[in-house]
Amino acid sequence: MGNPRYENGFEPTEHPDALTVPFTWKKPKKVFVNSMSDLFHEKISDEFIIKVFEVMNQTPLHTYQILTKRPERVANIFGESCSFK
């Protein structure tokens, strides 16, 4: 594919460099964090997921949307307060 972000095709890939981008936006944005993937895919490290949430917490000017098919992983990473029943 032509986009360097897809050099691995559609294999789940972490992009740590993208974590700085929300800090550069001066106006509020609505951000679909992972429109072509699932942040909670088992191939994405817990550490990277936590960094993503830290960035969202540090940039409250923006509204973030994350969709997942793996709510159990959310609960495993973030604890009882995020349990799904």
HTML snippet that shows the backbone in 3Dmol.js (N, CA, C, O; Angstrom):
<script src="https://3Dmol.org/build/3Dmol-min.js"></script>
<div id="view" style="width:600px;height:400px;position:relative"></div>
<script>
const pdb = `
ATOM      1  N   MET A   1       0.840  -1.185   0.000  1.00  0.00           N
ATOM      2  CA  MET A   1       0.000   0.000   0.000  1.00  0.00           C
ATOM      3  C   MET A   1       0.883   1.246   0.000  1.00  0.00           C
ATOM      4  O   MET A   1       2.035   1.196   0.433  1.00  0.00           O
ATOM      5  N   GLY A   2       0.351   2.341  -0.477  1.00  0.00           N
ATOM      6  CA  GLY A   2       1.119   3.565  -0.586  1.00  0.00           C
ATOM      7  C   GLY A   2       1.352   4.285   0.727  1.00  0.00           C
ATOM      8  O   GLY A   2       2.348   4.993   0.871  1.00  0.00           O
ATOM      9  N   ASN A   3       0.450   4.118   1.694  1.00  0.00           N
ATOM     10  CA  ASN A   3       0.567   4.803   2.974  1.00  0.00           C
ATOM     11  C   ASN A   3       1.555   4.054   3.868  1.00  0.00           C
ATOM     12  O   ASN A   3       1.374   2.859   4.103  1.00  0.00           O
ATOM     13  N   PRO A   4       2.599   4.727   4.377  1.00  0.00           N
ATOM     14  CA  PRO A   4       3.579   4.037   5.222  1.00  0.00           C
ATOM     15  C   PRO A   4       2.974   3.436   6.490  1.00  0.00           C
ATOM     16  O   PRO A   4       3.552   2.518   7.071  1.00  0.00           O
ATOM     17  N   ARG A   5       1.833   3.934   6.922  1.00  0.00           N
ATOM     18  CA  ARG A   5       1.185   3.356   8.107  1.00  0.00           C
ATOM     19  C   ARG A   5       0.671   1.939   7.839  1.00  0.00           C
ATOM     20  O   ARG A   5       0.376   1.191   8.772  1.00  0.00           O
ATOM     21  N   TYR A   6       0.567   1.581   6.560  1.00  0.00           N
ATOM     22  CA  TYR A   6       0.070   0.247   6.201  1.00  0.00           C
ATOM     23  C   TYR A   6       1.168  -0.614   5.588  1.00  0.00           C
ATOM     24  O   TYR A   6       0.887  -1.503   4.784  1.00  0.00           O
ATOM     25  N   GLU A   7       2.420  -0.355   5.965  1.00  0.00           N
ATOM     26  CA  GLU A   7       3.512  -1.164   5.423  1.00  0.00           C
ATOM     27  C   GLU A   7       3.370  -2.630   5.816  1.00  0.00           C
ATOM     28  O   GLU A   7       3.915  -3.503   5.141  1.00  0.00           O
ATOM     29  N   ASN A   8       2.648  -2.912   6.897  1.00  0.00           N
ATOM     30  CA  ASN A   8       2.384  -4.287   7.329  1.00  0.00           C
ATOM     31  C   ASN A   8       1.019  -4.768   6.848  1.00  0.00           C
ATOM     32  O   ASN A   8       0.475  -5.730   7.389  1.00  0.00           O
ATOM     33  N   GLY A   9       0.469  -4.110   5.847  1.00  0.00           N
ATOM     34  CA  GLY A   9      -0.876  -4.470   5.393  1.00  0.00           C
ATOM     35  C   GLY A   9      -1.875  -4.150   6.492  1.00  0.00           C
ATOM     36  O   GLY A   9      -1.826  -3.076   7.092  1.00  0.00           O
ATOM     37  N   PHE A  10      -2.765  -5.066   6.750  1.00  0.00           N
ATOM     38  CA  PHE A  10      -3.764  -4.847   7.792  1.00  0.00           C
ATOM     39  C   PHE A  10      -3.418  -5.576   9.087  1.00  0.00           C
ATOM     40  O   PHE A  10      -4.283  -5.780   9.939  1.00  0.00           O
ATOM     41  N   GLU A  11      -2.156  -5.966   9.232  1.00  0.00           N
ATOM     42  CA  GLU A  11      -1.682  -6.568  10.476  1.00  0.00           C
ATOM     43  C   GLU A  11      -1.705  -5.491  11.563  1.00  0.00           C
ATOM     44  O   GLU A  11      -1.241  -4.376  11.321  1.00  0.00           O
ATOM     45  N   PRO A  12      -2.234  -5.793  12.756  1.00  0.00           N
ATOM     46  CA  PRO A  12      -2.244  -4.790  13.830  1.00  0.00           C
ATOM     47  C   PRO A  12      -0.827  -4.270  14.100  1.00  0.00           C
ATOM     48  O   PRO A  12       0.104  -5.048  14.306  1.00  0.00           O
ATOM     49  N   THR A  13      -0.688  -2.952  14.094  1.00  0.00           N
ATOM     50  CA  THR A  13       0.618  -2.312  14.239  1.00  0.00           C
ATOM     51  C   THR A  13       0.494  -1.098  15.148  1.00  0.00           C
ATOM     52  O   THR A  13      -0.414  -0.283  14.983  1.00  0.00           O
ATOM     53  N   GLU A  14       1.405  -0.978  16.107  1.00  0.00           N
ATOM     54  CA  GLU A  14       1.423   0.190  16.989  1.00  0.00           C
ATOM     55  C   GLU A  14       2.165   1.332  16.291  1.00  0.00           C
ATOM     56  O   GLU A  14       3.167   1.108  15.612  1.00  0.00           O
ATOM     57  N   HIS A  15       1.665   2.550  16.464  1.00  0.00           N
ATOM     58  CA  HIS A  15       2.295   3.735  15.877  1.00  0.00           C
ATOM     59  C   HIS A  15       2.556   4.765  16.978  1.00  0.00           C
ATOM     60  O   HIS A  15       1.796   5.724  17.115  1.00  0.00           O
ATOM     61  N   PRO A  16       3.628   4.579  17.769  1.00  0.00           N
ATOM     62  CA  PRO A  16       3.912   5.501  18.873  1.00  0.00           C
ATOM     63  C   PRO A  16       4.074   6.950  18.432  1.00  0.00           C
ATOM     64  O   PRO A  16       3.756   7.863  19.193  1.00  0.00           O
ATOM     65  N   ASP A  17       4.560   7.173  17.222  1.00  0.00           N
ATOM     66  CA  ASP A  17       4.740   8.541  16.728  1.00  0.00           C
ATOM     67  C   ASP A  17       3.410   9.285  16.618  1.00  0.00           C
ATOM     68  O   ASP A  17       3.379  10.513  16.702  1.00  0.00           O
ATOM     69  N   ALA A  18       2.327   8.560  16.434  1.00  0.00           N
ATOM     70  CA  ALA A  18       1.009   9.192  16.309  1.00  0.00           C
ATOM     71  C   ALA A  18       0.501   9.743  17.644  1.00  0.00           C
ATOM     72  O   ALA A  18      -0.432  10.546  17.668  1.00  0.00           O
ATOM     73  N   LEU A  19       1.104   9.318  18.744  1.00  0.00           N
ATOM     74  CA  LEU A  19       0.636   9.760  20.059  1.00  0.00           C
ATOM     75  C   LEU A  19       0.878  11.245  20.312  1.00  0.00           C
ATOM     76  O   LEU A  19       0.246  11.826  21.195  1.00  0.00           O
ATOM     77  N   THR A  20       1.762  11.857  19.570  1.00  0.00           N
ATOM     78  CA  THR A  20       2.038  13.285  19.772  1.00  0.00           C
ATOM     79  C   THR A  20       1.087  14.187  18.979  1.00  0.00           C
ATOM     80  O   THR A  20       0.975  15.378  19.270  1.00  0.00           O
ATOM     81  N   VAL A  21       0.416  13.634  17.999  1.00  0.00           N
ATOM     82  CA  VAL A  21      -0.410  14.439  17.092  1.00  0.00           C
ATOM     83  C   VAL A  21      -1.508  15.228  17.809  1.00  0.00           C
ATOM     84  O   VAL A  21      -1.662  16.413  17.514  1.00  0.00           O
ATOM     85  N   PRO A  22      -2.277  14.647  18.731  1.00  0.00           N
ATOM     86  CA  PRO A  22      -3.345  15.432  19.376  1.00  0.00           C
ATOM     87  C   PRO A  22      -2.852  16.675  20.110  1.00  0.00           C
ATOM     88  O   PRO A  22      -3.616  17.622  20.298  1.00  0.00           O
ATOM     89  N   PHE A  23      -1.598  16.686  20.524  1.00  0.00           N
ATOM     90  CA  PHE A  23      -1.040  17.852  21.219  1.00  0.00           C
ATOM     91  C   PHE A  23      -0.820  19.026  20.269  1.00  0.00           C
ATOM     92  O   PHE A  23      -0.659  20.162  20.715  1.00  0.00           O
ATOM     93  N   THR A  24      -0.812  18.761  18.972  1.00  0.00           N
ATOM     94  CA  THR A  24      -0.565  19.822  17.990  1.00  0.00           C
ATOM     95  C   THR A  24      -1.847  20.510  17.534  1.00  0.00           C
ATOM     96  O   THR A  24      -1.790  21.581  16.929  1.00  0.00           O
ATOM     97  N   TRP A  25      -2.984  19.918  17.813  1.00  0.00           N
ATOM     98  CA  TRP A  25      -4.258  20.498  17.379  1.00  0.00           C
ATOM     99  C   TRP A  25      -4.693  21.588  18.347  1.00  0.00           C
ATOM    100  O   TRP A  25      -4.754  21.362  19.556  1.00  0.00           O
ATOM    101  N   LYS A  26      -4.992  22.754  17.827  1.00  0.00           N
ATOM    102  CA  LYS A  26      -5.381  23.890  18.666  1.00  0.00           C
ATOM    103  C   LYS A  26      -6.891  23.996  18.843  1.00  0.00           C
ATOM    104  O   LYS A  26      -7.362  24.550  19.837  1.00  0.00           O
ATOM    105  N   LYS A  27      -7.653  23.468  17.887  1.00  0.00           N
ATOM    106  CA  LYS A  27      -9.117  23.503  17.973  1.00  0.00           C
ATOM    107  C   LYS A  27      -9.629  22.114  18.334  1.00  0.00           C
ATOM    108  O   LYS A  27      -9.006  21.113  17.980  1.00  0.00           O
ATOM    109  N   PRO A  28     -10.762  22.044  19.036  1.00  0.00           N
ATOM    110  CA  PRO A  28     -11.323  20.744  19.406  1.00  0.00           C
ATOM    111  C   PRO A  28     -11.601  19.888  18.171  1.00  0.00           C
ATOM    112  O   PRO A  28     -12.067  20.376  17.142  1.00  0.00           O
ATOM    113  N   LYS A  29     -11.304  18.617  18.306  1.00  0.00           N
ATOM    114  CA  LYS A  29     -11.570  17.661  17.230  1.00  0.00           C
ATOM    115  C   LYS A  29     -12.306  16.458  17.793  1.00  0.00           C
ATOM    116  O   LYS A  29     -12.184  16.129  18.973  1.00  0.00           O
ATOM    117  N   LYS A  30     -13.067  15.813  16.933  1.00  0.00           N
ATOM    118  CA  LYS A  30     -13.644  14.511  17.247  1.00  0.00           C
ATOM    119  C   LYS A  30     -12.733  13.485  16.597  1.00  0.00           C
ATOM    120  O   LYS A  30     -12.505  13.520  15.388  1.00  0.00           O
ATOM    121  N   VAL A  31     -12.214  12.572  17.409  1.00  0.00           N
ATOM    122  CA  VAL A  31     -11.189  11.647  16.943  1.00  0.00           C
ATOM    123  C   VAL A  31     -11.694  10.211  17.033  1.00  0.00           C
ATOM    124  O   VAL A  31     -12.028   9.725  18.113  1.00  0.00           O
ATOM    125  N   PHE A  32     -11.743   9.542  15.887  1.00  0.00           N
ATOM    126  CA  PHE A  32     -12.038   8.113  15.848  1.00  0.00           C
ATOM    127  C   PHE A  32     -10.673   7.436  15.954  1.00  0.00           C
ATOM    128  O   PHE A  32      -9.949   7.324  14.965  1.00  0.00           O
ATOM    129  N   VAL A  33     -10.334   6.992  17.145  1.00  0.00           N
ATOM    130  CA  VAL A  33      -8.972   6.559  17.464  1.00  0.00           C
ATOM    131  C   VAL A  33      -8.471   5.452  16.539  1.00  0.00           C
ATOM    132  O   VAL A  33      -7.307   5.459  16.141  1.00  0.00           O
ATOM    133  N   ASN A  34      -9.317   4.527  16.204  1.00  0.00           N
ATOM    134  CA  ASN A  34      -8.852   3.374  15.423  1.00  0.00           C
ATOM    135  C   ASN A  34      -9.915   2.930  14.422  1.00  0.00           C
ATOM    136  O   ASN A  34     -10.520   1.868  14.571  1.00  0.00           O
ATOM    137  N   SER A  35     -10.129   3.738  13.426  1.00  0.00           N
ATOM    138  CA  SER A  35     -11.211   3.452  12.479  1.00  0.00           C
ATOM    139  C   SER A  35     -10.952   2.220  11.619  1.00  0.00           C
ATOM    140  O   SER A  35     -11.895   1.641  11.080  1.00  0.00           O
ATOM    141  N   MET A  36      -9.710   1.814  11.484  1.00  0.00           N
ATOM    142  CA  MET A  36      -9.381   0.656  10.646  1.00  0.00           C
ATOM    143  C   MET A  36      -8.855  -0.524  11.469  1.00  0.00           C
ATOM    144  O   MET A  36      -8.270  -1.456  10.916  1.00  0.00           O
ATOM    145  N   SER A  37      -9.060  -0.484  12.782  1.00  0.00           N
ATOM    146  CA  SER A  37      -8.481  -1.533  13.626  1.00  0.00           C
ATOM    147  C   SER A  37      -9.247  -1.635  14.938  1.00  0.00           C
ATOM    148  O   SER A  37     -10.309  -1.035  15.104  1.00  0.00           O
ATOM    149  N   ASP A  38      -8.694  -2.400  15.858  1.00  0.00           N
ATOM    150  CA  ASP A  38      -9.257  -2.532  17.198  1.00  0.00           C
ATOM    151  C   ASP A  38      -8.118  -2.298  18.186  1.00  0.00           C
ATOM    152  O   ASP A  38      -7.198  -3.111  18.283  1.00  0.00           O
ATOM    153  N   LEU A  39      -8.180  -1.194  18.914  1.00  0.00           N
ATOM    154  CA  LEU A  39      -7.122  -0.853  19.868  1.00  0.00           C
ATOM    155  C   LEU A  39      -6.876  -1.983  20.863  1.00  0.00           C
ATOM    156  O   LEU A  39      -5.759  -2.137  21.356  1.00  0.00           O
ATOM    157  N   PHE A  40      -7.900  -2.770  21.161  1.00  0.00           N
ATOM    158  CA  PHE A  40      -7.784  -3.822  22.164  1.00  0.00           C
ATOM    159  C   PHE A  40      -7.488  -5.198  21.564  1.00  0.00           C
ATOM    160  O   PHE A  40      -7.680  -6.221  22.222  1.00  0.00           O
ATOM    161  N   HIS A  41      -7.021  -5.218  20.316  1.00  0.00           N
ATOM    162  CA  HIS A  41      -6.595  -6.471  19.681  1.00  0.00           C
ATOM    163  C   HIS A  41      -5.471  -7.078  20.512  1.00  0.00           C
ATOM    164  O   HIS A  41      -4.662  -6.353  21.090  1.00  0.00           O
ATOM    165  N   GLU A  42      -5.421  -8.402  20.574  1.00  0.00           N
ATOM    166  CA  GLU A  42      -4.420  -9.070  21.414  1.00  0.00           C
ATOM    167  C   GLU A  42      -2.978  -8.801  20.975  1.00  0.00           C
ATOM    168  O   GLU A  42      -2.054  -9.010  21.761  1.00  0.00           O
ATOM    169  N   LYS A  43      -2.766  -8.344  19.745  1.00  0.00           N
ATOM    170  CA  LYS A  43      -1.407  -8.038  19.287  1.00  0.00           C
ATOM    171  C   LYS A  43      -0.952  -6.625  19.666  1.00  0.00           C
ATOM    172  O   LYS A  43       0.194  -6.255  19.410  1.00  0.00           O
ATOM    173  N   ILE A  44      -1.834  -5.842  20.268  1.00  0.00           N
ATOM    174  CA  ILE A  44      -1.477  -4.500  20.736  1.00  0.00           C
ATOM    175  C   ILE A  44      -1.129  -4.605  22.223  1.00  0.00           C
ATOM    176  O   ILE A  44      -1.912  -5.138  23.009  1.00  0.00           O
ATOM    177  N   SER A  45       0.028  -4.104  22.602  1.00  0.00           N
ATOM    178  CA  SER A  45       0.499  -4.260  23.984  1.00  0.00           C
ATOM    179  C   SER A  45      -0.328  -3.432  24.966  1.00  0.00           C
ATOM    180  O   SER A  45      -0.854  -2.371  24.628  1.00  0.00           O
ATOM    181  N   ASP A  46      -0.427  -3.948  26.189  1.00  0.00           N
ATOM    182  CA  ASP A  46      -1.101  -3.207  27.258  1.00  0.00           C
ATOM    183  C   ASP A  46      -0.448  -1.841  27.439  1.00  0.00           C
ATOM    184  O   ASP A  46      -1.136  -0.843  27.651  1.00  0.00           O
ATOM    185  N   GLU A  47       0.871  -1.799  27.354  1.00  0.00           N
ATOM    186  CA  GLU A  47       1.603  -0.552  27.557  1.00  0.00           C
ATOM    187  C   GLU A  47       1.204   0.502  26.526  1.00  0.00           C
ATOM    188  O   GLU A  47       1.036   1.673  26.864  1.00  0.00           O
ATOM    189  N   PHE A  48       1.055   0.085  25.270  1.00  0.00           N
ATOM    190  CA  PHE A  48       0.670   1.038  24.231  1.00  0.00           C
ATOM    191  C   PHE A  48      -0.755   1.531  24.460  1.00  0.00           C
ATOM    192  O   PHE A  48      -1.034   2.720  24.306  1.00  0.00           O
ATOM    193  N   ILE A  49      -1.649   0.630  24.823  1.00  0.00           N
ATOM    194  CA  ILE A  49      -3.039   1.016  25.093  1.00  0.00           C
ATOM    195  C   ILE A  49      -3.084   2.045  26.217  1.00  0.00           C
ATOM    196  O   ILE A  49      -3.803   3.040  26.124  1.00  0.00           O
ATOM    197  N   ILE A  50      -2.330   1.811  27.263  1.00  0.00           N
ATOM    198  CA  ILE A  50      -2.291   2.752  28.388  1.00  0.00           C
ATOM    199  C   ILE A  50      -1.748   4.105  27.935  1.00  0.00           C
ATOM    200  O   ILE A  50      -2.248   5.143  28.369  1.00  0.00           O
ATOM    201  N   LYS A  51      -0.733   4.110  27.070  1.00  0.00           N
ATOM    202  CA  LYS A  51      -0.203   5.373  26.546  1.00  0.00           C
ATOM    203  C   LYS A  51      -1.266   6.121  25.746  1.00  0.00           C
ATOM    204  O   LYS A  51      -1.370   7.344  25.845  1.00  0.00           O
ATOM    205  N   VAL A  52      -2.047   5.402  24.964  1.00  0.00           N
ATOM    206  CA  VAL A  52      -3.130   6.037  24.197  1.00  0.00           C
ATOM    207  C   VAL A  52      -4.105   6.717  25.152  1.00  0.00           C
ATOM    208  O   VAL A  52      -4.511   7.854  24.913  1.00  0.00           O
ATOM    209  N   PHE A  53      -4.482   6.036  26.227  1.00  0.00           N
ATOM    210  CA  PHE A  53      -5.411   6.619  27.190  1.00  0.00           C
ATOM    211  C   PHE A  53      -4.780   7.789  27.940  1.00  0.00           C
ATOM    212  O   PHE A  53      -5.479   8.740  28.291  1.00  0.00           O
ATOM    213  N   GLU A  54      -3.489   7.737  28.189  1.00  0.00           N
ATOM    214  CA  GLU A  54      -2.812   8.874  28.823  1.00  0.00           C
ATOM    215  C   GLU A  54      -2.872  10.103  27.925  1.00  0.00           C
ATOM    216  O   GLU A  54      -3.108  11.212  28.404  1.00  0.00           O
ATOM    217  N   VAL A  55      -2.660   9.913  26.626  1.00  0.00           N
ATOM    218  CA  VAL A  55      -2.748  11.037  25.683  1.00  0.00           C
ATOM    219  C   VAL A  55      -4.165  11.602  25.676  1.00  0.00           C
ATOM    220  O   VAL A  55      -4.347  12.819  25.705  1.00  0.00           O
ATOM    221  N   MET A  56      -5.165  10.730  25.638  1.00  0.00           N
ATOM    222  CA  MET A  56      -6.554  11.214  25.650  1.00  0.00           C
ATOM    223  C   MET A  56      -6.840  11.996  26.927  1.00  0.00           C
ATOM    224  O   MET A  56      -7.526  13.017  26.889  1.00  0.00           O
ATOM    225  N   ASN A  57      -6.325  11.528  28.041  1.00  0.00           N
ATOM    226  CA  ASN A  57      -6.523  12.214  29.316  1.00  0.00           C
ATOM    227  C   ASN A  57      -5.828  13.576  29.338  1.00  0.00           C
ATOM    228  O   ASN A  57      -6.331  14.522  29.945  1.00  0.00           O
ATOM    229  N   GLN A  58      -4.686  13.676  28.684  1.00  0.00           N
ATOM    230  CA  GLN A  58      -3.910  14.921  28.671  1.00  0.00           C
ATOM    231  C   GLN A  58      -4.403  15.919  27.625  1.00  0.00           C
ATOM    232  O   GLN A  58      -3.942  17.060  27.593  1.00  0.00           O
ATOM    233  N   THR A  59      -5.325  15.502  26.781  1.00  0.00           N
ATOM    234  CA  THR A  59      -5.845  16.388  25.726  1.00  0.00           C
ATOM    235  C   THR A  59      -7.375  16.412  25.772  1.00  0.00           C
ATOM    236  O   THR A  59      -8.029  15.991  24.817  1.00  0.00           O
ATOM    237  N   PRO A  60      -7.947  16.899  26.873  1.00  0.00           N
ATOM    238  CA  PRO A  60      -9.405  16.877  27.045  1.00  0.00           C
ATOM    239  C   PRO A  60     -10.159  17.822  26.113  1.00  0.00           C
ATOM    240  O   PRO A  60     -11.390  17.806  26.076  1.00  0.00           O
ATOM    241  N   LEU A  61      -9.444  18.628  25.377  1.00  0.00           N
ATOM    242  CA  LEU A  61     -10.061  19.521  24.400  1.00  0.00           C
ATOM    243  C   LEU A  61     -10.784  18.717  23.308  1.00  0.00           C
ATOM    244  O   LEU A  61     -11.762  19.181  22.722  1.00  0.00           O
ATOM    245  N   HIS A  62     -10.286  17.520  23.054  1.00  0.00           N
ATOM    246  CA  HIS A  62     -10.812  16.688  21.979  1.00  0.00           C
ATOM    247  C   HIS A  62     -11.773  15.631  22.526  1.00  0.00           C
ATOM    248  O   HIS A  62     -11.723  15.273  23.703  1.00  0.00           O
ATOM    249  N   THR A  63     -12.638  15.148  21.655  1.00  0.00           N
ATOM    250  CA  THR A  63     -13.561  14.067  21.988  1.00  0.00           C
ATOM    251  C   THR A  63     -13.085  12.821  21.256  1.00  0.00           C
ATOM    252  O   THR A  63     -12.939  12.827  20.033  1.00  0.00           O
ATOM    253  N   TYR A  64     -12.847  11.765  22.000  1.00  0.00           N
ATOM    254  CA  TYR A  64     -12.304  10.536  21.432  1.00  0.00           C
ATOM    255  C   TYR A  64     -13.363   9.441  21.394  1.00  0.00           C
ATOM    256  O   TYR A  64     -14.177   9.306  22.307  1.00  0.00           O
ATOM    257  N   GLN A  65     -13.331   8.664  20.317  1.00  0.00           N
ATOM    258  CA  GLN A  65     -14.227   7.521  20.176  1.00  0.00           C
ATOM    259  C   GLN A  65     -13.378   6.282  19.901  1.00  0.00           C
ATOM    260  O   GLN A  65     -12.539   6.267  19.001  1.00  0.00           O
ATOM    261  N   ILE A  66     -13.621   5.243  20.704  1.00  0.00           N
ATOM    262  CA  ILE A  66     -12.935   3.968  20.508  1.00  0.00           C
ATOM    263  C   ILE A  66     -13.999   2.885  20.464  1.00  0.00           C
ATOM    264  O   ILE A  66     -14.830   2.777  21.366  1.00  0.00           O
ATOM    265  N   LEU A  67     -13.966   2.093  19.416  1.00  0.00           N
ATOM    266  CA  LEU A  67     -14.860   0.946  19.306  1.00  0.00           C
ATOM    267  C   LEU A  67     -14.019  -0.317  19.448  1.00  0.00           C
ATOM    268  O   LEU A  67     -12.877  -0.363  18.991  1.00  0.00           O
ATOM    269  N   THR A  68     -14.591  -1.348  20.086  1.00  0.00           N
ATOM    270  CA  THR A  68     -13.866  -2.603  20.243  1.00  0.00           C
ATOM    271  C   THR A  68     -14.824  -3.779  20.229  1.00  0.00           C
ATOM    272  O   THR A  68     -15.990  -3.664  20.607  1.00  0.00           O
ATOM    273  N   LYS A  69     -14.309  -4.904  19.786  1.00  0.00           N
ATOM    274  CA  LYS A  69     -15.021  -6.175  19.878  1.00  0.00           C
ATOM    275  C   LYS A  69     -14.479  -6.970  21.063  1.00  0.00           C
ATOM    276  O   LYS A  69     -14.826  -8.138  21.242  1.00  0.00           O
ATOM    277  N   ARG A  70     -13.633  -6.343  21.867  1.00  0.00           N
ATOM    278  CA  ARG A  70     -12.955  -7.028  22.965  1.00  0.00           C
ATOM    279  C   ARG A  70     -13.139  -6.287  24.296  1.00  0.00           C
ATOM    280  O   ARG A  70     -12.152  -5.863  24.899  1.00  0.00           O
ATOM    281  N   PRO A  71     -14.377  -6.124  24.760  1.00  0.00           N
ATOM    282  CA  PRO A  71     -14.591  -5.389  26.017  1.00  0.00           C
ATOM    283  C   PRO A  71     -13.950  -6.070  27.225  1.00  0.00           C
ATOM    284  O   PRO A  71     -13.625  -5.407  28.210  1.00  0.00           O
ATOM    285  N   GLU A  72     -13.768  -7.382  27.155  1.00  0.00           N
ATOM    286  CA  GLU A  72     -13.137  -8.088  28.271  1.00  0.00           C
ATOM    287  C   GLU A  72     -11.699  -7.607  28.465  1.00  0.00           C
ATOM    288  O   GLU A  72     -11.212  -7.530  29.592  1.00  0.00           O
ATOM    289  N   ARG A  73     -11.034  -7.290  27.375  1.00  0.00           N
ATOM    290  CA  ARG A  73      -9.652  -6.803  27.481  1.00  0.00           C
ATOM    291  C   ARG A  73      -9.621  -5.423  28.128  1.00  0.00           C
ATOM    292  O   ARG A  73      -8.690  -5.108  28.869  1.00  0.00           O
ATOM    293  N   VAL A  74     -10.619  -4.609  27.861  1.00  0.00           N
ATOM    294  CA  VAL A  74     -10.712  -3.298  28.519  1.00  0.00           C
ATOM    295  C   VAL A  74     -10.739  -3.511  30.028  1.00  0.00           C
ATOM    296  O   VAL A  74     -10.002  -2.861  30.769  1.00  0.00           O
ATOM    297  N   ALA A  75     -11.596  -4.426  30.474  1.00  0.00           N
ATOM    298  CA  ALA A  75     -11.721  -4.703  31.905  1.00  0.00           C
ATOM    299  C   ALA A  75     -10.430  -5.280  32.473  1.00  0.00           C
ATOM    300  O   ALA A  75     -10.042  -4.941  33.591  1.00  0.00           O
ATOM    301  N   ASN A  76      -9.760  -6.146  31.720  1.00  0.00           N
ATOM    302  CA  ASN A  76      -8.503  -6.737  32.199  1.00  0.00           C
ATOM    303  C   ASN A  76      -7.420  -5.681  32.378  1.00  0.00           C
ATOM    304  O   ASN A  76      -6.627  -5.754  33.317  1.00  0.00           O
ATOM    305  N   ILE A  77      -7.384  -4.714  31.491  1.00  0.00           N
ATOM    306  CA  ILE A  77      -6.339  -3.685  31.555  1.00  0.00           C
ATOM    307  C   ILE A  77      -6.653  -2.625  32.606  1.00  0.00           C
ATOM    308  O   ILE A  77      -5.770  -2.202  33.352  1.00  0.00           O
ATOM    309  N   PHE A  78      -7.920  -2.195  32.661  1.00  0.00           N
ATOM    310  CA  PHE A  78      -8.268  -1.054  33.503  1.00  0.00           C
ATOM    311  C   PHE A  78      -8.958  -1.423  34.808  1.00  0.00           C
ATOM    312  O   PHE A  78      -9.277  -0.537  35.601  1.00  0.00           O
ATOM    313  N   GLY A  79      -9.194  -2.694  35.046  1.00  0.00           N
ATOM    314  CA  GLY A  79      -9.681  -3.124  36.344  1.00  0.00           C
ATOM    315  C   GLY A  79     -11.179  -3.192  36.495  1.00  0.00           C
ATOM    316  O   GLY A  79     -11.938  -3.030  35.539  1.00  0.00           O
ATOM    317  N   GLU A  80     -11.580  -3.435  37.721  1.00  0.00           N
ATOM    318  CA  GLU A  80     -12.985  -3.656  38.073  1.00  0.00           C
ATOM    319  C   GLU A  80     -13.911  -2.521  37.675  1.00  0.00           C
ATOM    320  O   GLU A  80     -15.071  -2.761  37.339  1.00  0.00           O
ATOM    321  N   SER A  81     -13.424  -1.300  37.705  1.00  0.00           N
ATOM    322  CA  SER A  81     -14.290  -0.161  37.392  1.00  0.00           C
ATOM    323  C   SER A  81     -14.757  -0.188  35.942  1.00  0.00           C
ATOM    324  O   SER A  81     -15.688   0.533  35.582  1.00  0.00           O
ATOM    325  N   CYS A  82     -14.129  -1.002  35.113  1.00  0.00           N
ATOM    326  CA  CYS A  82     -14.506  -1.100  33.698  1.00  0.00           C
ATOM    327  C   CYS A  82     -15.111  -2.451  33.366  1.00  0.00           C
ATOM    328  O   CYS A  82     -15.147  -2.838  32.197  1.00  0.00           O
ATOM    329  N   SER A  83     -15.585  -3.177  34.368  1.00  0.00           N
ATOM    330  CA  SER A  83     -16.105  -4.517  34.079  1.00  0.00           C
ATOM    331  C   SER A  83     -17.381  -4.440  33.254  1.00  0.00           C
ATOM    332  O   SER A  83     -18.198  -3.536  33.429  1.00  0.00           O
ATOM    333  N   PHE A  84     -17.535  -5.394  32.362  1.00  0.00           N
ATOM    334  CA  PHE A  84     -18.699  -5.471  31.481  1.00  0.00           C
ATOM    335  C   PHE A  84     -19.484  -6.712  31.842  1.00  0.00           C
ATOM    336  O   PHE A  84     -18.923  -7.801  31.966  1.00  0.00           O
ATOM    337  N   LYS A  85     -20.787  -6.544  32.011  1.00  0.00           N
ATOM    338  CA  LYS A  85     -21.634  -7.692  32.373  1.00  0.00           C
ATOM    339  C   LYS A  85     -22.823  -7.760  31.467  1.00  0.00           C
ATOM    340  O   LYS A  85     -23.657  -8.654  31.608  1.00  0.00           O
TER     341      LYS A  85
END
`;
const viewer = $3Dmol.createViewer("view");
viewer.addModel(pdb, "pdb");
viewer.setStyle({}, {cartoon: {color: "spectrum"}});
viewer.zoomTo();
viewer.render();
</script>
